[in-house]
Amino acid sequence: MNGFAAGVMTGAGGMVVLIGLLVIVPIRVHACLMAARLRARGLE
């Protein structure tokens, strides 16, 4: 039972990490692109 519970917890933790990355990475990339566009406009 303990081994099964540990496996479930590990799997759930891995899913949380994957979902977190899938959500955070696009947001950061978008933020970087927006910042780059604003800088380009400022330089022009």
HTML snippet that shows the backbone in 3Dmol.js (N, CA, C, O; Angstrom):
<script src="https://3Dmol.org/build/3Dmol-min.js"></script>
<div id="view" style="width:600px;height:400px;position:relative"></div>
<script>
const pdb = `
ATOM      1  N   MET A   1       0.847  -1.207   0.000  1.00  0.00           N
ATOM      2  CA  MET A   1       0.000   0.000   0.000  1.00  0.00           C
ATOM      3  C   MET A   1       0.875   1.247   0.000  1.00  0.00           C
ATOM      4  O   MET A   1       0.614   2.191  -0.746  1.00  0.00           O
ATOM      5  N   ASN A   2       1.911   1.253   0.833  1.00  0.00           N
ATOM      6  CA  ASN A   2       2.779   2.427   0.902  1.00  0.00           C
ATOM      7  C   ASN A   2       3.480   2.654  -0.434  1.00  0.00           C
ATOM      8  O   ASN A   2       3.609   3.789  -0.893  1.00  0.00           O
ATOM      9  N   GLY A   3       3.930   1.562  -1.051  1.00  0.00           N
ATOM     10  CA  GLY A   3       4.611   1.683  -2.343  1.00  0.00           C
ATOM     11  C   GLY A   3       3.663   2.233  -3.397  1.00  0.00           C
ATOM     12  O   GLY A   3       4.040   3.086  -4.200  1.00  0.00           O
ATOM     13  N   PHE A   4       2.422   1.736  -3.387  1.00  0.00           N
ATOM     14  CA  PHE A   4       1.424   2.210  -4.356  1.00  0.00           C
ATOM     15  C   PHE A   4       1.127   3.693  -4.132  1.00  0.00           C
ATOM     16  O   PHE A   4       1.052   4.471  -5.083  1.00  0.00           O
ATOM     17  N   ALA A   5       0.962   4.073  -2.873  1.00  0.00           N
ATOM     18  CA  ALA A   5       0.668   5.475  -2.537  1.00  0.00           C
ATOM     19  C   ALA A   5       1.830   6.361  -2.981  1.00  0.00           C
ATOM     20  O   ALA A   5       1.621   7.446  -3.524  1.00  0.00           O
ATOM     21  N   ALA A   6       3.061   5.887  -2.744  1.00  0.00           N
ATOM     22  CA  ALA A   6       4.232   6.669  -3.139  1.00  0.00           C
ATOM     23  C   ALA A   6       4.262   6.834  -4.656  1.00  0.00           C
ATOM     24  O   ALA A   6       4.592   7.905  -5.165  1.00  0.00           O
ATOM     25  N   GLY A   7       3.917   5.773  -5.370  1.00  0.00           N
ATOM     26  CA  GLY A   7       3.902   5.837  -6.836  1.00  0.00           C
ATOM     27  C   GLY A   7       2.863   6.831  -7.328  1.00  0.00           C
ATOM     28  O   GLY A   7       3.109   7.592  -8.264  1.00  0.00           O
ATOM     29  N   VAL A   8       1.691   6.816  -6.685  1.00  0.00           N
ATOM     30  CA  VAL A   8       0.624   7.751  -7.075  1.00  0.00           C
ATOM     31  C   VAL A   8       1.063   9.187  -6.803  1.00  0.00           C
ATOM     32  O   VAL A   8       0.848  10.073  -7.630  1.00  0.00           O
ATOM     33  N   MET A   9       1.675   9.413  -5.647  1.00  0.00           N
ATOM     34  CA  MET A   9       2.124  10.761  -5.293  1.00  0.00           C
ATOM     35  C   MET A   9       3.186  11.243  -6.274  1.00  0.00           C
ATOM     36  O   MET A   9       3.163  12.395  -6.708  1.00  0.00           O
ATOM     37  N   THR A  10       4.119  10.354  -6.621  1.00  0.00           N
ATOM     38  CA  THR A  10       5.177  10.723  -7.562  1.00  0.00           C
ATOM     39  C   THR A  10       4.582  11.051  -8.926  1.00  0.00           C
ATOM     40  O   THR A  10       4.970  12.033  -9.558  1.00  0.00           O
ATOM     41  N   GLY A  11       3.640  10.230  -9.377  1.00  0.00           N
ATOM     42  CA  GLY A  11       3.006  10.470 -10.674  1.00  0.00           C
ATOM     43  C   GLY A  11       2.233  11.779 -10.668  1.00  0.00           C
ATOM     44  O   GLY A  11       2.289  12.543 -11.632  1.00  0.00           O
ATOM     45  N   ALA A  12       1.508  12.039  -9.576  1.00  0.00           N
ATOM     46  CA  ALA A  12       0.732  13.278  -9.475  1.00  0.00           C
ATOM     47  C   ALA A  12       1.677  14.472  -9.473  1.00  0.00           C
ATOM     48  O   ALA A  12       1.410  15.481 -10.125  1.00  0.00           O
ATOM     49  N   GLY A  13       2.781  14.357  -8.738  1.00  0.00           N
ATOM     50  CA  GLY A  13       3.760  15.448  -8.687  1.00  0.00           C
ATOM     51  C   GLY A  13       4.328  15.723 -10.065  1.00  0.00           C
ATOM     52  O   GLY A  13       4.507  16.877 -10.453  1.00  0.00           O
ATOM     53  N   GLY A  14       4.613  14.654 -10.810  1.00  0.00           N
ATOM     54  CA  GLY A  14       5.152  14.817 -12.163  1.00  0.00           C
ATOM     55  C   GLY A  14       4.149  15.509 -13.069  1.00  0.00           C
ATOM     56  O   GLY A  14       4.522  16.355 -13.882  1.00  0.00           O
ATOM     57  N   MET A  15       2.862  15.148 -12.929  1.00  0.00           N
ATOM     58  CA  MET A  15       1.825  15.785 -13.754  1.00  0.00           C
ATOM     59  C   MET A  15       1.707  17.263 -13.419  1.00  0.00           C
ATOM     60  O   MET A  15       1.550  18.100 -14.309  1.00  0.00           O
ATOM     61  N   VAL A  16       1.786  17.582 -12.125  1.00  0.00           N
ATOM     62  CA  VAL A  16       1.692  18.989 -11.702  1.00  0.00           C
ATOM     63  C   VAL A  16       2.843  19.786 -12.297  1.00  0.00           C
ATOM     64  O   VAL A  16       2.653  20.907 -12.771  1.00  0.00           O
ATOM     65  N   VAL A  17       4.044  19.198 -12.271  1.00  0.00           N
ATOM     66  CA  VAL A  17       5.214  19.885 -12.826  1.00  0.00           C
ATOM     67  C   VAL A  17       5.039  20.096 -14.325  1.00  0.00           C
ATOM     68  O   VAL A  17       5.302  21.184 -14.837  1.00  0.00           O
ATOM     69  N   LEU A  18       4.594  19.050 -15.031  1.00  0.00           N
ATOM     70  CA  LEU A  18       4.407  19.164 -16.486  1.00  0.00           C
ATOM     71  C   LEU A  18       3.366  20.225 -16.821  1.00  0.00           C
ATOM     72  O   LEU A  18       3.578  21.056 -17.704  1.00  0.00           O
ATOM     73  N   ILE A  19       2.245  20.194 -16.114  1.00  0.00           N
ATOM     74  CA  ILE A  19       1.186  21.182 -16.364  1.00  0.00           C
ATOM     75  C   ILE A  19       1.700  22.580 -16.046  1.00  0.00           C
ATOM     76  O   ILE A  19       1.426  23.532 -16.778  1.00  0.00           O
ATOM     77  N   GLY A  20       2.444  22.699 -14.956  1.00  0.00           N
ATOM     78  CA  GLY A  20       3.000  24.002 -14.579  1.00  0.00           C
ATOM     79  C   GLY A  20       3.911  24.539 -15.670  1.00  0.00           C
ATOM     80  O   GLY A  20       3.847  25.719 -16.012  1.00  0.00           O
ATOM     81  N   LEU A  21       4.767  23.665 -16.223  1.00  0.00           N
ATOM     82  CA  LEU A  21       5.674  24.093 -17.289  1.00  0.00           C
ATOM     83  C   LEU A  21       4.885  24.485 -18.530  1.00  0.00           C
ATOM     84  O   LEU A  21       5.193  25.488 -19.174  1.00  0.00           O
ATOM     85  N   LEU A  22       3.869  23.695 -18.868  1.00  0.00           N
ATOM     86  CA  LEU A  22       3.065  23.990 -20.063  1.00  0.00           C
ATOM     87  C   LEU A  22       2.357  25.335 -19.930  1.00  0.00           C
ATOM     88  O   LEU A  22       2.107  26.012 -20.927  1.00  0.00           O
ATOM     89  N   VAL A  23       2.036  25.717 -18.701  1.00  0.00           N
ATOM     90  CA  VAL A  23       1.340  26.995 -18.483  1.00  0.00           C
ATOM     91  C   VAL A  23       2.328  28.155 -18.376  1.00  0.00           C
ATOM     92  O   VAL A  23       2.125  29.211 -18.976  1.00  0.00           O
ATOM     93  N   ILE A  24       3.407  27.947 -17.603  1.00  0.00           N
ATOM     94  CA  ILE A  24       4.366  29.029 -17.339  1.00  0.00           C
ATOM     95  C   ILE A  24       5.215  29.385 -18.552  1.00  0.00           C
ATOM     96  O   ILE A  24       5.419  30.565 -18.837  1.00  0.00           O
ATOM     97  N   VAL A  25       5.712  28.378 -19.270  1.00  0.00           N
ATOM     98  CA  VAL A  25       6.613  28.657 -20.401  1.00  0.00           C
ATOM     99  C   VAL A  25       5.975  29.550 -21.462  1.00  0.00           C
ATOM    100  O   VAL A  25       6.582  30.554 -21.833  1.00  0.00           O
ATOM    101  N   PRO A  26       4.776  29.234 -21.973  1.00  0.00           N
ATOM    102  CA  PRO A  26       4.167  30.108 -22.992  1.00  0.00           C
ATOM    103  C   PRO A  26       3.944  31.524 -22.479  1.00  0.00           C
ATOM    104  O   PRO A  26       4.108  32.489 -23.227  1.00  0.00           O
ATOM    105  N   ILE A  27       3.566  31.657 -21.195  1.00  0.00           N
ATOM    106  CA  ILE A  27       3.329  32.992 -20.628  1.00  0.00           C
ATOM    107  C   ILE A  27       4.635  33.778 -20.608  1.00  0.00           C
ATOM    108  O   ILE A  27       4.650  34.962 -20.945  1.00  0.00           O
ATOM    109  N   ARG A  28       5.734  33.129 -20.216  1.00  0.00           N
ATOM    110  CA  ARG A  28       7.018  33.830 -20.164  1.00  0.00           C
ATOM    111  C   ARG A  28       7.481  34.196 -21.565  1.00  0.00           C
ATOM    112  O   ARG A  28       7.992  35.293 -21.785  1.00  0.00           O
ATOM    113  N   VAL A  29       7.305  33.283 -22.510  1.00  0.00           N
ATOM    114  CA  VAL A  29       7.712  33.563 -23.893  1.00  0.00           C
ATOM    115  C   VAL A  29       6.911  34.742 -24.423  1.00  0.00           C
ATOM    116  O   VAL A  29       7.466  35.639 -25.058  1.00  0.00           O
ATOM    117  N   HIS A  30       5.610  34.742 -24.165  1.00  0.00           N
ATOM    118  CA  HIS A  30       4.749  35.830 -24.629  1.00  0.00           C
ATOM    119  C   HIS A  30       5.181  37.150 -23.986  1.00  0.00           C
ATOM    120  O   HIS A  30       5.236  38.184 -24.653  1.00  0.00           O
ATOM    121  N   ALA A  31       5.484  37.108 -22.696  1.00  0.00           N
ATOM    122  CA  ALA A  31       5.910  38.317 -21.989  1.00  0.00           C
ATOM    123  C   ALA A  31       7.209  38.850 -22.596  1.00  0.00           C
ATOM    124  O   ALA A  31       7.367  40.060 -22.763  1.00  0.00           O
ATOM    125  N   CYS A  32       8.132  37.953 -22.922  1.00  0.00           N
ATOM    126  CA  CYS A  32       9.409  38.373 -23.520  1.00  0.00           C
ATOM    127  C   CYS A  32       9.170  38.998 -24.892  1.00  0.00           C
ATOM    128  O   CYS A  32       9.784  40.010 -25.232  1.00  0.00           O
ATOM    129  N   LEU A  33       8.282  38.400 -25.676  1.00  0.00           N
ATOM    130  CA  LEU A  33       7.988  38.947 -27.007  1.00  0.00           C
ATOM    131  C   LEU A  33       7.348  40.326 -26.885  1.00  0.00           C
ATOM    132  O   LEU A  33       7.687  41.239 -27.638  1.00  0.00           O
ATOM    133  N   MET A  34       6.429  40.477 -25.945  1.00  0.00           N
ATOM    134  CA  MET A  34       5.776  41.772 -25.752  1.00  0.00           C
ATOM    135  C   MET A  34       6.799  42.815 -25.331  1.00  0.00           C
ATOM    136  O   MET A  34       6.765  43.944 -25.821  1.00  0.00           O
ATOM    137  N   ALA A  35       7.710  42.456 -24.430  1.00  0.00           N
ATOM    138  CA  ALA A  35       8.740  43.388 -23.967  1.00  0.00           C
ATOM    139  C   ALA A  35       9.638  43.787 -25.134  1.00  0.00           C
ATOM    140  O   ALA A  35      10.005  44.954 -25.268  1.00  0.00           O
ATOM    141  N   ALA A  36       9.991  42.818 -25.976  1.00  0.00           N
ATOM    142  CA  ALA A  36      10.857  43.101 -27.127  1.00  0.00           C
ATOM    143  C   ALA A  36      10.152  44.055 -28.089  1.00  0.00           C
ATOM    144  O   ALA A  36      10.780  44.961 -28.636  1.00  0.00           O
ATOM    145  N   ARG A  37       8.858  43.853 -28.296  1.00  0.00           N
ATOM    146  CA  ARG A  37       8.109  44.732 -29.201  1.00  0.00           C
ATOM    147  C   ARG A  37       8.040  46.141 -28.637  1.00  0.00           C
ATOM    148  O   ARG A  37       8.189  47.117 -29.372  1.00  0.00           O
ATOM    149  N   LEU A  38       7.812  46.251 -27.325  1.00  0.00           N
ATOM    150  CA  LEU A  38       7.738  47.575 -26.705  1.00  0.00           C
ATOM    151  C   LEU A  38       9.091  48.273 -26.809  1.00  0.00           C
ATOM    152  O   LEU A  38       9.146  49.476 -27.067  1.00  0.00           O
ATOM    153  N   ARG A  39      10.182  47.534 -26.613  1.00  0.00           N
ATOM    154  CA  ARG A  39      11.521  48.129 -26.720  1.00  0.00           C
ATOM    155  C   ARG A  39      11.770  48.590 -28.145  1.00  0.00           C
ATOM    156  O   ARG A  39      12.324  49.667 -28.366  1.00  0.00           O
ATOM    157  N   ALA A  40      11.359  47.773 -29.119  1.00  0.00           N
ATOM    158  CA  ALA A  40      11.568  48.129 -30.527  1.00  0.00           C
ATOM    159  C   ALA A  40      10.803  49.411 -30.846  1.00  0.00           C
ATOM    160  O   ALA A  40      11.319  50.284 -31.544  1.00  0.00           O
ATOM    161  N   ARG A  41       9.581  49.527 -30.342  1.00  0.00           N
ATOM    162  CA  ARG A  41       8.786  50.734 -30.592  1.00  0.00           C
ATOM    163  C   ARG A  41       9.447  51.934 -29.928  1.00  0.00           C
ATOM    164  O   ARG A  41       9.473  53.030 -30.488  1.00  0.00           O
ATOM    165  N   GLY A  42       9.979  51.717 -28.730  1.00  0.00           N
ATOM    166  CA  GLY A  42      10.625  52.814 -28.008  1.00  0.00           C
ATOM    167  C   GLY A  42      11.855  53.316 -28.749  1.00  0.00           C
ATOM    168  O   GLY A  42      12.109  54.519 -28.790  1.00  0.00           O
ATOM    169  N   LEU A  43      12.625  52.390 -29.339  1.00  0.00           N
ATOM    170  CA  LEU A  43      13.836  52.774 -30.063  1.00  0.00           C
ATOM    171  C   LEU A  43      13.480  53.526 -31.337  1.00  0.00           C
ATOM    172  O   LEU A  43      14.190  54.444 -31.748  1.00  0.00           O
ATOM    173  N   GLU A  44      12.371  53.128 -31.960  1.00  0.00           N
ATOM    174  CA  GLU A  44      11.961  53.820 -33.187  1.00  0.00           C
ATOM    175  C   GLU A  44      11.407  55.193 -32.808  1.00  0.00           C
ATOM    176  O   GLU A  44      10.999  55.957 -33.683  1.00  0.00           O
TER     177      GLU A  44
END
`;
const viewer = $3Dmol.createViewer("view");
viewer.addModel(pdb, "pdb");
viewer.setStyle({}, {cartoon: {color: "spectrum"}});
viewer.zoomTo();
viewer.render();
</script>
